[in-house]
Amino acid sequence: MPDQFDQVVVLNQLRYSGMLETVRI
């Protein structure tokens, strides 16, 4: 898979994790 696609997936995971952390707090 292209590196760009991988980067997008990683960014989405980071955003999702950040949202979860915000909700927990």
Gaussian input, Z-matrix of N, CA and C with variables (Angstrom, degrees):
# hf/3-21g

backbone

0 1
 N
 C     1     B1
 C     2     B2     1     A1
 N     3     B3     2     A2     1     D1
 C     4     B4     3     A3     2     D2
 C     5     B5     4     A4     3     D3
 N     6     B6     5     A5     4     D4
 C     7     B7     6     A6     5     D5
 C     8     B8     7     A7     6     D6
 N     9     B9     8     A8     7     D7
 C    10    B10     9     A9     8     D8
 C    11    B11    10    A10     9     D9
 N    12    B12    11    A11    10    D10
 C    13    B13    12    A12    11    D11
 C    14    B14    13    A13    12    D12
 N    15    B15    14    A14    13    D13
 C    16    B16    15    A15    14    D14
 C    17    B17    16    A16    15    D15
 N    18    B18    17    A17    16    D16
 C    19    B19    18    A18    17    D17
 C    20    B20    19    A19    18    D18
 N    21    B21    20    A20    19    D19
 C    22    B22    21    A21    20    D20
 C    23    B23    22    A22    21    D21
 N    24    B24    23    A23    22    D22
 C    25    B25    24    A24    23    D23
 C    26    B26    25    A25    24    D24
 N    27    B27    26    A26    25    D25
 C    28    B28    27    A27    26    D26
 C    29    B29    28    A28    27    D27
 N    30    B30    29    A29    28    D28
 C    31    B31    30    A30    29    D29
 C    32    B32    31    A31    30    D30
 N    33    B33    32    A32    31    D31
 C    34    B34    33    A33    32    D32
 C    35    B35    34    A34    33    D33
 N    36    B36    35    A35    34    D34
 C    37    B37    36    A36    35    D35
 C    38    B38    37    A37    36    D36
 N    39    B39    38    A38    37    D37
 C    40    B40    39    A39    38    D38
 C    41    B41    40    A40    39    D39
 N    42    B42    41    A41    40    D40
 C    43    B43    42    A42    41    D41
 C    44    B44    43    A43    42    D42
 N    45    B45    44    A44    43    D43
 C    46    B46    45    A45    44    D44
 C    47    B47    46    A46    45    D45
 N    48    B48    47    A47    46    D46
 C    49    B49    48    A48    47    D47
 C    50    B50    49    A49    48    D48
 N    51    B51    50    A50    49    D49
 C    52    B52    51    A51    50    D50
 C    53    B53    52    A52    51    D51
 N    54    B54    53    A53    52    D52
 C    55    B55    54    A54    53    D53
 C    56    B56    55    A55    54    D54
 N    57    B57    56    A56    55    D55
 C    58    B58    57    A57    56    D56
 C    59    B59    58    A58    57    D57
 N    60    B60    59    A59    58    D58
 C    61    B61    60    A60    59    D59
 C    62    B62    61    A61    60    D60
 N    63    B63    62    A62    61    D61
 C    64    B64    63    A63    62    D62
 C    65    B65    64    A64    63    D63
 N    66    B66    65    A65    64    D64
 C    67    B67    66    A66    65    D65
 C    68    B68    67    A67    66    D66
 N    69    B69    68    A68    67    D67
 C    70    B70    69    A69    68    D68
 C    71    B71    70    A70    69    D69
 N    72    B72    71    A71    70    D70
 C    73    B73    72    A72    71    D71
 C    74    B74    73    A73    72    D72

   B1=1.4736
   B2=1.5325
   B3=1.3188
   B4=1.4768
   B5=1.5160
   B6=1.3294
   B7=1.4702
   B8=1.5225
   B9=1.3353
   B10=1.4681
   B11=1.5262
   B12=1.3396
   B13=1.4630
   B14=1.5222
   B15=1.3372
   B16=1.4633
   B17=1.5224
   B18=1.3260
   B19=1.4700
   B20=1.5239
   B21=1.3223
   B22=1.4706
   B23=1.5218
   B24=1.3224
   B25=1.4716
   B26=1.5210
   B27=1.3294
   B28=1.4714
   B29=1.5191
   B30=1.3340
   B31=1.4728
   B32=1.5232
   B33=1.3287
   B34=1.4658
   B35=1.5239
   B36=1.3232
   B37=1.4701
   B38=1.5205
   B39=1.3466
   B40=1.4676
   B41=1.5240
   B42=1.3356
   B43=1.4719
   B44=1.5212
   B45=1.3474
   B46=1.4588
   B47=1.5270
   B48=1.3298
   B49=1.4697
   B50=1.5185
   B51=1.3336
   B52=1.4663
   B53=1.5197
   B54=1.3411
   B55=1.4660
   B56=1.5215
   B57=1.3293
   B58=1.4631
   B59=1.5253
   B60=1.3344
   B61=1.4654
   B62=1.5205
   B63=1.3330
   B64=1.4683
   B65=1.5274
   B66=1.3305
   B67=1.4691
   B68=1.5254
   B69=1.3184
   B70=1.4713
   B71=1.5190
   B72=1.3193
   B73=1.4744
   B74=1.4985
   A1=108.97
   A2=116.73
   A3=120.50
   A4=111.42
   A5=116.18
   A6=120.09
   A7=109.87
   A8=116.98
   A9=120.43
   A10=109.61
   A11=116.87
   A12=120.44
   A13=109.70
   A14=116.21
   A15=120.51
   A16=109.89
   A17=116.64
   A18=120.54
   A19=109.83
   A20=116.69
   A21=120.37
   A22=109.83
   A23=116.53
   A24=120.46
   A25=109.97
   A26=116.54
   A27=120.50
   A28=109.97
   A29=117.05
   A30=120.49
   A31=109.30
   A32=116.78
   A33=119.97
   A34=110.23
   A35=117.34
   A36=120.64
   A37=109.90
   A38=116.76
   A39=120.53
   A40=109.14
   A41=116.61
   A42=120.01
   A43=109.44
   A44=117.22
   A45=121.29
   A46=110.03
   A47=116.28
   A48=120.47
   A49=109.69
   A50=117.14
   A51=121.29
   A52=110.03
   A53=116.65
   A54=119.96
   A55=109.45
   A56=117.18
   A57=120.53
   A58=109.66
   A59=116.95
   A60=120.35
   A61=109.80
   A62=116.43
   A63=120.46
   A64=109.66
   A65=116.20
   A66=119.89
   A67=109.63
   A68=117.37
   A69=120.51
   A70=109.84
   A71=116.22
   A72=119.91
   A73=107.87
   D1=149.21
   D2=179.72
   D3=-60.57
   D4=150.44
   D5=179.66
   D6=-64.11
   D7=-36.41
   D8=-178.62
   D9=-59.27
   D10=-44.32
   D11=-179.60
   D12=-61.59
   D13=-42.52
   D14=-179.78
   D15=-61.78
   D16=-42.22
   D17=-179.67
   D18=-62.48
   D19=-41.62
   D20=-179.87
   D21=-62.06
   D22=-43.18
   D23=-179.98
   D24=-61.96
   D25=-44.07
   D26=-179.87
   D27=-62.45
   D28=-44.09
   D29=-179.53
   D30=-62.05
   D31=-42.46
   D32=179.37
   D33=-61.83
   D34=-41.02
   D35=179.81
   D36=-64.33
   D37=-41.14
   D38=-179.85
   D39=-64.28
   D40=-43.43
   D41=179.98
   D42=-62.84
   D43=-43.94
   D44=-179.40
   D45=-62.09
   D46=-43.46
   D47=179.42
   D48=-64.05
   D49=-42.05
   D50=179.92
   D51=-61.67
   D52=-41.47
   D53=179.88
   D54=-64.12
   D55=-42.43
   D56=-179.71
   D57=-61.91
   D58=-43.28
   D59=-179.52
   D60=-62.76
   D61=-41.16
   D62=-179.43
   D63=-63.43
   D64=-40.72
   D65=-179.37
   D66=-66.01
   D67=-39.60
   D68=-179.58
   D69=-61.83
   D70=-40.92
   D71=-179.17
   D72=-75.84

